[in-house]
Amino acid sequence: MRKHRGDVLIIVISMILMGIGLLVMYVIGPVRANFLNAAYGASYSESFFFIHQLISVGLTILAFIFFSKILKKEMLFKAAQWIMIAAIASCVILALAQVTHSSIAKCELGACRWFAIGSVSLQPAEFVKFALVIYLASIFTEYSKKGKNILMNKDFLIRYILSVGLSLLFVVVVQKDLGSGLPIVVMALATLFVSGVPISSFLLVVLAVLVLGFGAIMTSEHRRARLWTYLGLSSEIEEVEDDAADSYHIENALIAIGTGGLFGVGIGNSVQATGYLPESINDSVFAIMGETFGFIQLVGVLLLFVWLLMRILKVADFSKEMNSNLVAIGAFAWIMTHVVVNIMSMTGITPLTGITLPLLSYGGTSMMAMGAALGVVYQLSQYTQRKVVIDTERTEGNREDITTEYRRINYRRRR
């Protein structure tokens, strides 16, 4: 496949979203810093969060450039297994650091999810998501040539279950991060579905995932509390404090969005960002944006996400190679899950789940990992083609099938 110009809109939309994220940090960062200084005796400067977000954007751009221009797709797929091993190894190291009470393990609210290297924090769960996108595409492509139902292939099944299972074990069980576990599950199911397995086998896998997911919720007190809060069963449970905290979070998120109205309360006038709404600069940034800028901007942000996701799907649709198709599908599932779960949590449609809003929330690891994935997708968009067009005509009673050959050009119009 001859290389051609990639889908520039992927870059444009991503830059707009990161620009909006920077604007939000510039607006609410000083308020957040003043609150932390007053409440916890911290010493954050008013520009702290904006500067750190700006650095994260810069690193994300570098990650995008590396995976779109420098590391070629052939080398990436060859290294898929080692990338997966490295991601799991980072989780193992974090778990050992947690057990030995090492200073490199950063723990908050009873969970150790980050490496602390000086003032820099890295979350290995985000590296796991990126590694899975590449690794699952690689093994599906390898084993799909050996039979119609790859789930009947023992070697494939071992590698599939081992990679997804270990990822969920470390992320959901060890790091206690169900929010990060959701994209992993959706990516695994999306690639399985697109790979062409029989629908009956796919439904059995979905059923097994639902059972395991329900078990993960019921065996954790704070997850049960969130579920009871969502179902309105707070009077029938014992986790009263957790339930009250979750109710508080959701109620204040809804207050923030409702207070903003159509056009928002204006820059510097956010009340929820002063400490009422937990995680106002990362998981709850959607609600803060609604309060500050209003419903109109929220709709605009949603349209940008939809536009970006449609561009990624288009790359998948027009990719000739199976591994390229599955990487695009995995990236789509990853970003889509973050967007949908974050927004639905903040609007009370689903139980509260801590998950970042892509390219907007404060936090460098998540943004860099997604930037790397988008870089891979952009590189793959340089090797897309048009679909086959089949036209059937009848002439003087004779039927002629005229098939237009594949045109190895970009799916976008040439200038």
C-alpha positions as CSV (number, residue, x, y, z in Angstrom):
1,M,0.0,0.0,0.0
2,R,1.5,3.3,-1.1
3,K,1.8,5.9,1.6
4,H,-0.3,9.1,1.3
5,R,-1.4,12.0,3.3
6,G,-2.9,11.1,6.6
7,D,-6.2,12.3,8.1
8,V,-5.2,15.7,9.3
9,L,-8.6,16.2,11.0
10,I,-7.4,13.7,13.7
11,I,-4.7,16.2,14.6
12,V,-6.9,19.3,14.4
13,I,-9.7,17.9,16.6
14,S,-7.2,16.6,19.2
15,M,-5.4,20.0,19.4
16,I,-8.7,21.8,19.8
17,L,-9.7,19.5,22.7
18,M,-6.3,19.9,24.4
19,G,-6.6,23.6,23.9
20,I,-10.0,23.6,25.6
21,G,-8.4,21.6,28.5
22,L,-5.7,24.2,28.8
23,L,-8.3,27.0,29.0
24,V,-10.2,25.2,31.7
25,M,-7.0,24.7,33.7
26,Y,-6.2,28.4,33.3
27,V,-9.7,29.3,34.5
28,I,-10.2,26.9,37.5
29,G,-6.5,26.2,38.3
30,P,-6.1,29.2,40.6
31,V,-9.3,28.4,42.4
32,R,-8.3,24.8,43.0
33,A,-4.8,25.8,44.2
34,N,-6.2,28.3,46.7
35,F,-8.6,25.7,48.0
36,L,-5.9,23.1,48.5
37,N,-3.6,25.7,50.2
38,A,-6.4,26.7,52.6
39,A,-7.8,23.3,53.3
40,Y,-4.6,21.2,53.5
41,G,-1.8,23.7,54.1
42,A,-0.4,23.1,50.6
43,S,1.8,25.7,48.8
44,Y,0.5,25.5,45.2
45,S,1.0,28.6,43.1
46,E,-2.0,29.9,41.2
47,S,-0.4,28.8,37.9
48,F,0.6,25.3,39.1
49,F,-2.1,23.3,37.4
50,F,-2.0,25.3,34.2
51,I,1.8,24.9,33.9
52,H,1.6,21.2,34.6
53,Q,-1.2,20.8,32.1
54,L,0.8,22.7,29.5
55,I,3.7,20.3,30.1
56,S,1.4,17.4,29.7
57,V,0.1,18.7,26.4
58,G,3.7,19.1,25.2
59,L,4.6,15.6,26.1
60,T,1.4,14.3,24.4
61,I,2.4,16.1,21.2
62,L,5.8,14.4,21.4
63,A,4.2,11.0,22.0
64,F,1.9,11.6,19.0
65,I,4.9,12.6,16.8
66,F,6.9,9.5,17.9
67,F,4.2,7.0,17.1
68,S,3.0,8.7,14.0
69,K,6.3,9.6,12.3
70,I,9.2,7.9,13.9
71,L,8.1,4.4,15.0
72,K,6.8,2.7,11.9
73,K,3.8,0.4,12.1
74,E,5.7,-2.7,11.1
75,M,8.1,-2.2,14.0
76,L,5.3,-1.5,16.4
77,F,3.4,-4.7,15.6
78,K,6.7,-6.7,15.8
79,A,7.2,-5.3,19.3
80,A,3.6,-5.8,20.4
81,Q,4.4,-8.7,22.8
82,W,7.3,-6.8,24.4
83,I,5.2,-3.7,24.8
84,M,2.5,-5.8,26.6
85,I,5.2,-7.5,28.8
86,A,6.6,-4.1,29.8
87,A,3.2,-2.7,30.7
88,I,2.4,-5.7,32.9
89,A,5.9,-5.5,34.4
90,S,5.2,-1.9,35.4
91,C,2.1,-3.0,37.3
92,V,4.1,-5.8,39.0
93,I,6.8,-3.3,40.1
94,L,4.1,-0.9,41.5
95,A,2.5,-3.8,43.4
96,L,5.8,-4.7,44.9
97,A,6.5,-1.1,45.8
98,Q,3.1,-1.0,47.5
99,V,3.8,-4.1,49.6
100,T,7.3,-3.0,50.6
101,H,6.0,0.6,51.3
102,S,8.5,2.1,48.9
103,S,8.4,5.8,48.3
104,I,8.0,5.3,44.5
105,A,4.4,4.1,45.1
106,K,2.0,6.9,45.4
107,C,-1.1,6.0,47.4
108,E,-4.3,8.0,47.8
109,L,-7.7,7.1,49.4
110,G,-6.6,3.5,50.0
111,A,-5.4,2.8,46.5
112,C,-1.8,2.7,45.1
113,R,-2.2,3.6,41.3
114,W,0.8,5.8,40.6
115,F,4.6,5.9,40.4
116,A,6.0,8.9,42.2
117,I,9.2,10.1,40.7
118,G,9.9,13.5,42.3
119,S,7.0,15.7,41.4
120,V,6.0,13.5,38.5
121,S,3.3,10.9,38.8
122,L,2.8,8.1,36.3
123,Q,-0.1,5.7,36.2
124,P,0.8,2.3,34.7
125,A,-2.9,1.5,34.0
126,E,-2.8,3.9,31.1
127,F,0.3,2.1,29.6
128,V,-1.6,-1.2,29.9
129,K,-4.5,0.2,27.8
130,F,-2.1,1.3,25.1
131,A,-0.3,-2.0,25.1
132,L,-3.5,-3.9,24.9
133,V,-4.6,-2.0,21.8
134,I,-1.5,-3.1,20.0
135,Y,-1.1,-6.6,21.4
136,L,-4.8,-7.7,20.8
137,A,-4.6,-6.5,17.2
138,S,-1.4,-8.4,16.8
139,I,-2.6,-11.8,18.1
140,F,-6.0,-11.6,16.4
141,T,-4.3,-11.0,13.1
142,E,-1.8,-13.9,13.7
143,Y,-4.4,-16.5,14.7
144,S,-7.3,-15.4,12.4
145,K,-5.5,-17.1,9.5
146,K,-5.6,-20.5,11.3
147,G,-9.3,-21.0,11.5
148,K,-12.8,-19.4,11.4
149,N,-13.4,-19.4,15.2
150,I,-10.2,-18.3,16.8
151,L,-11.7,-18.9,20.3
152,M,-11.3,-22.6,19.5
153,N,-7.6,-22.1,19.1
154,K,-5.9,-23.1,22.4
155,D,-2.8,-20.9,21.9
156,F,-4.8,-17.9,21.0
157,L,-7.2,-18.4,24.0
158,I,-4.3,-18.6,26.4
159,R,-2.7,-15.4,25.1
160,Y,-6.0,-13.5,25.0
161,I,-7.1,-14.5,28.5
162,L,-3.7,-14.1,30.0
163,S,-3.2,-10.5,28.6
164,V,-6.7,-9.3,29.4
165,G,-6.9,-11.2,32.7
166,L,-3.6,-10.0,34.0
167,S,-4.4,-6.4,33.0
168,L,-7.7,-6.6,34.9
169,L,-6.1,-8.3,37.9
170,F,-3.6,-5.6,38.4
171,V,-5.7,-2.6,37.5
172,V,-9.1,-3.6,39.1
173,V,-8.0,-5.8,42.0
174,V,-4.5,-4.7,43.0
175,Q,-4.9,-1.0,42.1
176,K,-8.6,-0.9,42.9
177,D,-9.4,1.0,39.8
178,L,-12.6,-0.2,38.3
179,G,-12.9,2.9,36.2
180,S,-9.7,2.0,34.3
181,G,-10.9,-1.6,34.0
182,L,-13.9,-0.6,32.0
183,P,-12.0,0.6,28.9
184,I,-9.9,-2.6,29.0
185,V,-13.0,-4.8,28.9
186,V,-14.6,-2.8,26.1
187,M,-11.4,-2.9,24.1
188,A,-11.2,-6.7,24.5
189,L,-14.8,-7.2,23.5
190,A,-14.7,-4.7,20.6
191,T,-11.7,-6.4,19.0
192,L,-13.2,-9.8,19.5
193,F,-16.5,-8.8,17.9
194,V,-14.8,-7.1,14.9
195,S,-12.5,-10.1,14.3
196,G,-15.4,-12.1,13.1
197,V,-16.0,-14.7,15.7
198,P,-19.4,-16.5,15.7
199,I,-22.0,-14.4,17.5
200,S,-22.8,-17.3,19.9
201,S,-19.2,-17.4,21.1
202,F,-19.1,-13.7,21.4
203,L,-22.3,-13.6,23.5
204,L,-20.9,-16.3,25.8
205,V,-17.8,-14.1,26.4
206,V,-20.0,-11.1,27.1
207,L,-22.0,-13.2,29.6
208,A,-18.9,-14.3,31.4
209,V,-17.7,-10.6,31.6
210,L,-21.0,-9.5,33.1
211,V,-20.8,-12.2,35.7
212,L,-17.2,-11.3,36.6
213,G,-18.1,-7.6,36.6
214,F,-21.0,-8.1,39.0
215,G,-18.7,-10.1,41.3
216,A,-16.1,-7.3,41.3
217,I,-18.8,-4.8,42.4
218,M,-20.4,-7.0,45.1
219,T,-17.0,-7.9,46.7
220,S,-16.1,-4.3,47.2
221,E,-17.8,-2.1,49.8
222,H,-17.3,1.3,48.1
223,R,-18.4,-0.2,44.7
224,R,-21.6,-1.6,46.4
225,A,-22.2,1.7,48.0
226,R,-22.0,3.5,44.6
227,L,-24.4,1.0,43.1
228,W,-26.9,1.3,46.0
229,T,-26.7,5.1,45.7
230,Y,-27.5,4.9,42.0
231,L,-30.4,2.6,42.7
232,G,-31.7,4.7,45.5
233,L,-31.3,2.0,48.1
234,S,-29.3,4.0,50.7
235,S,-31.7,3.2,53.5
236,E,-31.1,-0.6,53.1
237,I,-27.3,-0.7,53.2
238,E,-24.6,-0.4,55.8
239,E,-22.1,1.7,53.9
240,V,-23.8,4.9,55.0
241,E,-20.7,7.1,54.9
242,D,-19.6,5.9,51.4
243,D,-23.1,6.3,50.2
244,A,-23.4,9.8,51.5
245,A,-20.1,10.7,49.9
246,D,-21.2,9.3,46.5
247,S,-24.5,11.1,46.7
248,Y,-22.7,14.3,47.5
249,H,-20.4,14.0,44.5
250,I,-23.3,13.3,42.0
251,E,-25.5,16.0,43.5
252,N,-22.9,18.6,43.3
253,A,-22.0,17.6,39.7
254,L,-25.6,18.1,38.8
255,I,-25.8,21.4,40.6
256,A,-22.7,22.6,38.7
257,I,-24.2,21.7,35.3
258,G,-27.6,23.1,36.2
259,T,-26.2,26.3,37.6
260,G,-24.3,27.0,34.3
261,G,-27.5,27.2,32.3
262,L,-27.0,27.8,28.6
263,F,-24.0,30.2,28.7
264,G,-22.4,29.5,32.1
265,V,-21.7,31.7,35.1
266,G,-18.5,33.1,33.5
267,I,-14.8,32.8,34.1
268,G,-13.8,33.1,37.8
269,N,-17.4,32.7,39.0
270,S,-17.4,28.9,39.6
271,V,-18.6,27.9,43.0
272,Q,-18.2,24.2,42.7
273,A,-14.5,24.5,41.8
274,T,-13.8,26.1,45.2
275,G,-14.0,22.7,46.9
276,Y,-17.6,21.7,46.8
277,L,-17.2,19.3,43.9
278,P,-14.5,16.5,44.4
279,E,-11.9,16.0,41.7
280,S,-12.9,19.2,39.9
281,I,-9.9,19.4,37.6
282,N,-9.8,15.7,36.5
283,D,-12.8,13.3,36.8
284,S,-15.3,16.1,37.3
285,V,-14.0,18.6,34.8
286,F,-17.1,18.1,32.6
287,A,-19.4,19.4,35.3
288,I,-17.1,22.3,36.0
289,M,-17.1,23.2,32.3
290,G,-20.9,23.1,32.4
291,E,-21.0,25.5,35.3
292,T,-18.4,27.9,33.9
293,F,-19.2,27.9,30.2
294,G,-22.7,26.6,30.0
295,F,-24.6,23.9,28.1
296,I,-23.8,25.3,24.7
297,Q,-20.1,24.6,25.2
298,L,-20.8,21.2,26.5
299,V,-22.6,20.4,23.3
300,G,-19.7,21.7,21.3
301,V,-17.3,19.5,23.2
302,L,-19.5,16.5,22.7
303,L,-19.6,17.2,19.0
304,L,-15.8,17.3,18.9
305,F,-15.6,13.9,20.5
306,V,-18.1,12.5,18.2
307,W,-16.2,13.9,15.2
308,L,-12.9,12.5,16.5
309,L,-14.4,9.1,17.0
310,M,-16.0,9.1,13.6
311,R,-12.6,9.9,12.0
312,I,-11.0,6.9,13.9
313,L,-13.8,4.6,12.7
314,K,-13.2,5.8,9.2
315,V,-9.6,4.8,9.4
316,A,-10.7,1.3,10.6
317,D,-13.3,1.0,7.8
318,F,-10.8,1.8,5.1
319,S,-7.8,-0.1,6.4
320,K,-6.8,-3.0,4.2
321,E,-4.8,-4.9,6.8
322,M,-6.5,-6.6,9.7
323,N,-4.1,-5.4,12.4
324,S,-4.5,-1.8,11.3
325,N,-8.3,-2.2,11.4
326,L,-8.2,-3.7,14.9
327,V,-5.8,-1.1,16.3
328,A,-8.2,1.7,15.1
329,I,-11.2,-0.2,16.7
330,G,-9.3,-0.6,19.9
331,A,-8.4,3.1,20.1
332,F,-12.0,3.9,19.3
333,A,-13.3,1.7,22.1
334,W,-10.8,3.1,24.5
335,I,-11.6,6.8,23.9
336,M,-15.3,6.2,23.5
337,T,-15.5,4.4,26.8
338,H,-13.8,7.3,28.6
339,V,-16.1,9.8,27.1
340,V,-19.3,7.9,27.6
341,V,-18.6,6.7,31.2
342,N,-17.3,10.1,32.4
343,I,-20.2,12.1,31.0
344,M,-22.9,9.6,32.1
345,S,-21.3,9.5,35.6
346,M,-21.3,13.3,35.9
347,T,-25.0,13.5,34.8
348,G,-26.2,10.7,37.1
349,I,-27.2,8.3,34.3
350,T,-24.8,5.6,35.5
351,P,-23.2,4.9,38.9
352,L,-20.3,7.2,39.8
353,T,-17.1,5.9,38.3
354,G,-13.7,7.7,38.4
355,I,-12.5,8.1,34.8
356,T,-10.8,10.9,32.9
357,L,-12.3,12.9,30.1
358,P,-9.9,12.4,27.2
359,L,-7.5,15.2,26.4
360,L,-9.4,17.5,28.7
361,S,-8.9,16.3,32.3
362,Y,-5.9,17.2,34.4
363,G,-3.3,14.4,34.3
364,G,-0.4,13.7,32.0
365,T,-0.3,9.9,31.8
366,S,-3.8,9.4,30.5
367,M,-3.3,12.2,27.9
368,M,0.1,10.9,26.8
369,A,-1.2,7.4,26.4
370,M,-4.1,8.5,24.3
371,G,-1.9,10.8,22.3
372,A,0.3,7.8,21.5
373,A,-2.7,5.8,20.4
374,L,-4.0,8.7,18.2
375,G,-0.5,8.9,16.7
376,V,-0.7,5.3,15.7
377,V,-4.1,5.8,14.2
378,Y,-2.9,8.8,12.3
379,Q,0.0,6.8,10.9
380,L,-2.4,4.0,9.8
381,S,-4.6,6.6,8.1
382,Q,-1.7,7.1,5.7
383,Y,-2.2,3.6,4.3
384,T,-6.0,3.5,3.7
385,Q,-7.9,2.8,0.5
386,R,-11.3,3.1,-1.1
387,K,-13.8,0.3,-1.0
388,V,-14.6,-1.9,-4.0
389,V,-17.4,-0.4,-6.1
390,I,-19.5,-3.0,-7.9
391,D,-21.9,-1.9,-10.6
392,T,-24.2,-4.3,-12.5
393,E,-25.6,-3.3,-15.9
394,R,-27.8,-5.1,-18.3
395,T,-27.2,-4.6,-22.1
396,E,-29.3,-6.1,-24.8
397,G,-30.4,-8.9,-22.4
398,N,-26.9,-9.7,-21.4
399,R,-25.8,-9.1,-17.8
400,E,-22.3,-7.7,-17.3
401,D,-20.6,-7.3,-13.9
402,I,-18.3,-4.4,-13.9
403,T,-16.0,-4.3,-10.9
404,T,-13.9,-1.3,-10.2
405,E,-10.5,-2.3,-8.8
406,Y,-9.2,-1.1,-5.5
407,R,-7.8,2.4,-5.8
408,R,-4.9,2.6,-3.5
409,I,-5.4,6.2,-2.5
410,N,-6.7,8.0,0.6
411,Y,-10.4,7.9,1.4
412,R,-10.4,11.6,1.3
413,R,-10.5,13.5,-2.0
414,R,-7.3,14.4,-3.6
415,R,-6.8,18.1,-4.2
